[in-house]
Amino acid sequence: MDAQKSASLTQFETAASSDAFVFFGATGDLAYKQIFPALQQMILRDQFNLPIIGVAKSGWTIEQMKARIRDSLTKNGGIDENAYGRLVQLLQYIDGDYQDPKTFEMLHSALGQARSPLNYLAIPPDLFGAVVEALGQSEKYARHCRKAIWPKPRVGPEIE
């Protein structure tokens, strides 16, 4: 096996060994258009059964988040009620500021026994550094935070 294939396999195995999915920007456009529909598809294929923890600073309740997910799935590919039910069963929502250490304390608490969360930064690129730094500085969370993924930043005009 060549080095590139070996590196890809290692990255896949690392991602596959995660025991929770944390995504920052849970109330944003990327989550609405892509993350929620992707989670539904993985659930439909029995490829996803991890706690899902959405983090955002929107002043929302968990019920508002569930309504947003329902709307997202309805408008972005169609909703499967069983998969939606499973998705919201796995879901927790943390409403908090990315600059506030209390947000990361709440996150640590929400993770429960999870020790290898995958952190997805569905936030503007100018916030990546602040969130990664806060993850590293959170005494309780930093021991377990070893994986962070962010989307390729958009270049050029917004596409509708």
N, C-alpha and C positions, 0 to 999 in steps of 0.2 A: 504494500500500500504506500503510495507516495505521501510526502509530507503534507500537501494541501488537503488530500482526502482525510488523512489522519487528524489534522487540525479541525476539519469540519465535523468529523465524528465526535471528537472530544467536546466541541461546542454543543452539539446536539445532546450528548449524554449529560453535560452540565445543566442545560436547560431542562431536560427531562427529569432530572433529580430534584427539581424544585418542589416544595411542599406547600406553597401558597403563591397566589398571583396578586401582587399589589400594583395598582396603577394610579398614578398621579395625573390629575386632569380629568377626573371621572365625569364631570358635568360638561366637558368641552365637546367641540365639533368632531375631533378625531375619535373619541369614544363613541359618540352618537352614530357616526357614519361607518366606522370600521371595527372598533373593538367589540361592541356588543353583538353585531352580526357574526363576527368571527367566533366569539365565545359560544353563541348559539349553535353554530355549525360544528364546532368541536364537541359540544355536549351531544348533539344528534348522532355523532359518529362514535360515541363512547370514548373520546380521546381527551376528555377533560373532567376531572373530579377533584379540583383543589378549592380551598377557600379563596374567595375573591374579595379583595379589600380595595374599594375605590376611595381615593382621597381627593378632596377639592375644597376650595373656599368659596362656597356659593350661598351659604345660609340655608341649605336644603335639609329636609328630613329624609329618612330612608324611604318613606312612602313616595315622596317626590322623585327620588332616584328610581324607584321601581316603575313609576309612571313614565319617566324619561326613557327607560330601557324598553318598555312596551311600545312607545311611540317610535323609537329607533328601529326596532325589529319590524314593526308594521310597515314603515316607510323605506326600509333598506333590505329588501329581499323577502319579506314576509315572516310572520311570526308562527312558530310552532309552540302551541300552548304547553305541551309537556316539557320541552326544552326551556322555555321561558320560566316555567315553574321551578325547574331544577336550578337555573341560573340565579333566580332571586333567592332560592333557598341557600345557595352557596355565598351569597352577597352580604357584605358588611359595608357600611359607608361611614367615613370619617370626614366631618366638616372641620377644616382647620387650615390655618395659615402655614405656608411652607417655611416661613422664617421663625415660627414659634416652636420651641422645643416641646411644648405640651402636645402638639400635633403628633410628634414622633413617639412620645410616651403613650398616647392613645393607640397609635399604630402597633407598638410593641405589645400592648395589652390585647389588641384585637387578633394578633397573630397566634396567641395561645401557645400551643405546643409546637407550632411550625418553627423550624430552625434553618430553613434554606429558601427564603422567599425570592421570587423573581420580581424585580421592580421595573415597571415599564413607565417611562417618563413621557406621557402624552400631553406635554406642556410646551409652551414656547421655549425655544432654545436659550433665551436669556435667563431662564429659571433653572436650567440643568445644573449648573454649578452650585447654586444655593441648595437645591434638594440633595444632591450627592454629598455635599459638605455636611448638611444637617443629618443625613443618614449616618455618616461617619462619626459625627460628634455625639449622637445619641448613645449614651453609655450602654443602655440596655439593648438597643437595636443593632449597634455596630458589630457586635460579636457574630451576628447572623446575617448581616447584609453583605453579600458577596457578589451579587449579580444585579446589574442594571442595564436596561436596554432603552435606547431612544430611537425614534424614527429619524430617517434622513431628513434634515431640515429642508423646507420648501424653498425653492429659488424661483424668483420671477413673480408674476402676478398671480393672485388667487384664482383657482379654477373652481367654478361652481358645479 
